[in-house]
Amino acid sequence: MTEEISLDGRTLVGVANTDAGEVSGDTRFEFEQEGERIHAHYTGGNIVDGHLVGTFDGNEWDIRYSQINSENETASGHSVGTVELLDDGRVRIEDEWEWESQDGSGESVLEEIV
């Protein structure tokens, strides 16, 4: 049996993203988790304020996100991501996302910082 992953109290940053996305290496996500419910506040880089909510079963998340960027443009979308525990104990998320408020979709990677 593998170790159950929790996102609670973890801080992740963007390490890769498709050009249509706004998350960057300067974007920090602060996670909280209660049972299968997760939420995070994120900010940094081009994102002034962002929030995500969703569910996490220990392997995959299913989230909705809403954010405002430095141009005062709002955006929202949906994503499904695979969460894995790295050998050093940090979390890595490979995420497939799609804007719902505008055209565009892509893939991003988040990794925990310590």
TORVOKE-729691 format. One record per atom (N, C-alpha, C, O, CB): x, y, z; residue in one letter. Coordinates in steps of 0.05 Angstrom, whole numbers, plus 5000, padded with zeros to 4 digits. Glycine has a CB too. Example, Ala and Ser with C-alpha at 12.3 -4.5 7.8 and 13.67 -1.06 7.14 Angstrom:
// residues 2
526448865156A524649105156A526449345156A528549345169A522649115181A525749555142S527349795143S525850015157S526850235161S528249885114S
// end
This chain:
// residues 114
501749765000M500050005000M501850255000M503750265015M498150005024M501050454984T502650694982T501850895004T499550875014T502450814954T503551075010E503051285030E500851465019E501051554996E505551435037E498851525035E496751715027E497851995026E499152085045E494251695046E497252135005I498252405001I496152605011I493852575005I498952464971I497052805026S495353025034S496653285024S499053315024S495053035065S494953465015L495953725005L495853935028L496854155024L494253824982L494753865050D494354055072D496954175081D498854025088D492853925095D497154435082G499554575091G501854585072G503954695078G500454455116G501454485048R503654485028R503654735011R501454855006R503454235010R505954825003T506255054985T507554944959T509654824960T508055284998T506255004937L507154914911L507655154893L506355364896L505254714898L509355124873V509855334853V509655204825V510054964822V512655464857V509155374805G509055284778G511855234768G513655404771G507655484760G512354994755V514954944744V514854904713V516854904700V516154684756V512454884703A512054864674A509154934668A507354874683A512754584662A508655064645N505955134637N505855184607N507855274595N504955384652N503555134595T503055194567T502855494564T502155634583T500455054557T503555604541D503555894536D500856024542D500856264550D504255954508D498655884539A495956004543A495356044573A493356164580A493855834531A497055944591G496655964619G498056204632G499856324619G497555714633G497256264656E498456494670E500156414694E501656584705E496256684679E500056164702V501656074725V504656054716V505255964694V500655794735V506356154734S509256144728S510756054753S509555974773S510256434720S513356054751G515055984774G514856174797G515756114819G517955964765G513756404792D513356604813D510556574827D509956724845D513656884802D508956394818T506256354829T506456144851T507255914847T504256264807T505556234875R505556054899R502755974906R500956144908R506956194922R502355724910F499755604918F499955514947F501655354953F498855374899F498155614964E498155534992E495655354996E493355464994E498055785012E495955105002F493754905002F492754855030F494254855050F494654654990F490154795032E488854685056E487154455046E485954465024E487254905071E486954245063Q485354015056Q483853925080Q484953905102Q487153795045Q481253855076E479653725097E478153495084E476353535068E477653935110E478953255091G477853015078G478653025048G480953055042G474753005081G476652995031E477253005002E476953284991E477353324967E475352814988E476253485007R475853754997R478553905000R479853895020R473653905013R479254044978I481654214979I480954494970I479054544955I483854084960I482654684980H482454954969H485255074972H486854994989H480355124984H485755274956A488355414957A487955704948A486255774932A490355274939A489655864960H489956144951H492656154936H494556034945H489956354975H492656294914Y495156314899Y495556594888Y493556734882Y495256114876Y498056674887T498756944878T501656934868T503256764876T498357154900T502357134852G505157154843G505457154813G503757044799G506856944855G507557274803G507857304774G505757484764G505357704774G507757024761G504357394743N502157564731N499557544746N497657684740N501757474702N499357364766I496857324781I496857484806I498557444824I496457024786I494957664808V494757834832V493357684855V494057704878V493258094826V491157534848D489657394868D488257154854D486857194834D487557574882D488556914865G487256684854G486356494875G487556484897G489156544835G484256354870H483056154889H482255904873H481255924851H480656284904H482755684885L481755434873L480355274895L481055284918L484055264861L478355124886V476854934904V476354684888V476154684864V474155064913V476254464902G475754214889G475953974907G475853994931G477554174866G476153744894T476353494909T479053354902T480153394880T473953314903T479953194920F482453044917F482152774930F481652754954F484853204929F482552564914D482152294925D484752154933D484751914939D480752124904D486852304935G489452194942G491252144918G493652104921G489051944957G490052134894N491552094869N490952304848N492752384834N490951824858N488452384846E487652584826E486052804839E484552764859E486052454804E486353044828W484553264837W482753344814W483353304791W486253504847W480553464822D478553574803D477853844814D476453854835D476053384799D478754064801I478454324814I477254524794I477354494770I481154424823I476254744806R475454984791R477255204803R477755214827R472355044794R478055394786Y479755614795Y478655874784Y477355884763Y482655574786Y479156094798S478356364791S480556544799S481756524821S475656444804S481256734781Q483556914787Q483257184773Q481657214755Q486156774778Q484957364783I485157634770I488157684765I489757624782I483857864788I488757784742N491557834735N492358124738N490658294746N492157734706N494858184732S495858454736S494658664717S494958904721S498858454732S493158574697E491758754679E488858784688E487158894673E491758644650E488158694712N485458694723N483458544706N481058614705N484558984726N484458324693E482658144678E482057904696E483857784707E483958064651E479457834697T478757594712T478657354693T478157384669T476057634726T479057124704A478956874688A478256644706A478856654730A481656824673A477056444695S476356204710S476555954693S476455974668S473556224723S476755724706G477055484690G476855234707G476155244731G479555484676G477355014695H477154744707H479654584701H480854624679H474654594697H480454424719S482754244713S482553984728S481253964749S485354384720S483853784717V484153524729V487153464730V488553484709V482553294713V488153384753G491053334755G491653084770G490152984787G492353564769G494052974763T495052734776T497152824797T498952974790T496352534756T496752734821V498552814843V500352584851V499352354854V496852914868V502952634853E504752424860E506752524882E507252764884E506352324836E507752334897L509652394918L512452324906L512952104897L509152224944L514152524906L516852484895L518652334915L517852314939L518152764889L520852234907D522652084924D523552234949D524052114970D525051994908D523752504946D524652664969D522352754987D522752915005D526152904958D519852644982G517552714999G515952944989G513752995001G518552755026G516853094970R515353324959R513153224941R513252994931R517153524944R511153394937V508853334919V509353464892V510353684890V506253434932V508553314871R508553414843R505853364831R504653144835R510853274826R504753564817I502153534804I502453594775I503353804767I500053734817I501553404758E501453444730E498453494723E496753324728E502553194714E497953724713D495153834711D494353884682D495954004667D494954084728D492053804675E490853874649E488554064654E486653994668E489853614633E488854314643W486954524650W485654634625W486654604602W488254744665W483354764629E481854894607E480455144618E479055134638E479854694595E480955364605W479455614612W476455564607W475755434587W480555854596W474755674624E471955674619E470955954612E468755984601E470455564643E472556154619S471756434615S472856544589S472256774581S472656594638S474556394575Q475856484551Q476956234536Q476756014547Q478156684557Q477956274512D479056044497D481755974508D483356144518D479256114467D482355714507G485055624515G484955394534G483155354550G486555854528G487055224531S487354994549S490354924548S491855034532S485554754540S491154744566G493954664566G494554484589G492854364601G495654904568G497154454594E498154284615E500154444631E501654614621E499554034603E500154394657S502054524675S503054324695S501954114699S500754774689S505254394708V506454234729V506954414752V508154634750V509054094719V506154324776L506654454801L508354274818L508054024818L504054524816L510254394833E511854234852E512054374878E512154624880E514654184840E512154214899E512354324926E515054444931E517154344922E511754104947E515054664946I517554784955I517754744985I515654724999I517755094947I520154724995V520554675024V522154895036V522654895060V521854405029V
// end
